[in-house]
Amino acid sequence: MNINIINQTDVSFNNTDIIKRAAFLTLKQNNKKIDELNIIFLSDKEIKKINSKFLNHKRATDVIAFDYSNDIIPEKVADIFISVDTAEKNSKRYSIPFETEILILIVHGSLHISGFDDKTVEEKRTMSEETLYIFKLLSDDNKLHTKSR
């Protein structure tokens, strides 16, 4: 799987490996095969345009995910759009580090690509449980990498 990070903001990300790893692990755990995943960081203004054009919502949001794979297109391609403006607001609102909020949004978008939805309370609960599970895997994976150095 090829994972591309496209940053259209002034915010710099020091550890893009963990961002890619979060997406990879989420998709792998859910048996979702993607050839190419684009993770696009943008502003509230830009994500609002996407949200309006494709989802008919007239507001900014934190994450939007599109899986373009279908029976007609042999290549499996997906995009995850993340608003760094909303991610920053969320990190302050929930008192968590900005980098953690970014990873939560990466996992959330990857779960959507894997077929998860969050329209009902039960679906939201399932996605939250899956997110915690992926964070545990990331933590365990990081411990392994740390020990081997």
C-alpha positions, -999 to 999 in steps of 0.1 A, spaced: 0 0 0 13 34 -10 4 61 16 9 97 5 7 127 29 -3 159 12 0 189 35 -18 220 22 -13 239 54 15 258 73 14 232 101 43 208 100 41 172 111 73 159 127 64 122 126 47 112 94 56 75 100 31 72 129 4 88 107 10 63 80 13 34 105 -21 44 120 -38 43 86 -21 11 76 -29 -8 108 -65 3 107 -70 -8 71 -51 -41 77 -70 -50 109 -103 -46 89 -91 -65 58 -95 -34 36 -72 -36 6 -61 -2 -8 -34 3 -34 -31 40 -27 -42 62 2 -39 99 2 -40 117 35 -46 154 28 -43 180 55 -61 212 48 -79 242 63 -115 246 76 -122 267 45 -111 239 21 -128 210 39 -160 231 41 -160 233 3 -155 195 0 -182 189 26 -206 211 8 -199 198 -27 -199 161 -20 -219 156 12 -243 186 10 -232 199 45 -226 236 47 -200 235 75 -165 226 82 -158 192 97 -128 174 111 -124 144 87 -139 133 54 -130 100 38 -137 88 3 -131 53 -10 -131 54 -48 -127 17 -53 -155 0 -72 -160 -28 -98 -152 -4 -127 -119 10 -114 -93 -18 -109 -70 3 -88 -81 7 -52 -77 44 -42 -89 64 -12 -86 98 3 -87 110 39 -92 148 42 -84 163 76 -89 199 87 -60 209 109 -81 239 121 -108 217 135 -82 192 148 -66 220 167 -100 231 181 -108 195 191 -74 190 208 -81 221 230 -117 211 236 -108 176 247 -75 186 264 -54 162 243 -22 168 223 -28 180 187 -8 150 174 -31 126 193 -61 143 177 -46 139 143 -41 102 149 -77 98 161 -89 114 129 -66 92 107 -80 61 124 -115 75 121 -112 82 84 -95 48 78 -124 31 96 -149 49 73 -128 36 43 -131 1 59 -168 3 58 -176 16 93 -203 43 98 -211 65 128 -247 76 122 -262 57 152 -251 56 189 -242 19 184 -221 26 153 -203 55 172 -196 31 201 -182 5 177 -159 31 160 -147 43 194 -138 8 205 -120 1 172 -101 34 176 -90 24 211 -79 -10 197 -58 5 170 -42 29 195 -33 -2 216 -17 -18 186 2 14 178 14 16 214 25 -21 214 42 -16 180 60 14 193 72 -5 224 86 -32 201 104 -7 180 118 11 211 130 -22 227 148 -33 195 170 -2 194 
